[in-house]
């Protein structure tokens, strides 16, 4: 059974950091492009960061460039999103996505709240 399970969300003050993890099971992670998306209240879901199957290529939304870093450890079936210098506009549910050809898997998400 394919599963993506996110963790690491929570409440953080502006300027703080969080580290989100996505643990995959039921499929070979190294075959998939992995990404983090987020959806803020009342807004559409948006791509935050994407990483190629090998980890050699990464892409970021302009709003998070220089603050967020995506990485992966295929041996541990894990994808990480390191988030620094968080601001209230980063408040959202963050979801992990795995994509390959016609296959498209999603986790349930983890809530990140940035507030003082």
Beta strands, then each sheet from edge to edge (+ up, - down):
strand 1: 3-7
strand 2: 10-12
strand 3: 18-25
strand 4: 33-39
strand 5: 46-51
strand 6: 58-60
strand 7: 68-73
strand 8: 78-83
strand 9: 92-100
strand 10: 103-106
strand 11: 110-114
sheet 1: 1+ 3- 8+ 7-
sheet 2: 2+ 11+ 9- 4+ 5- 6+
sheet 3: 2+ 11+ 9- 10+
end
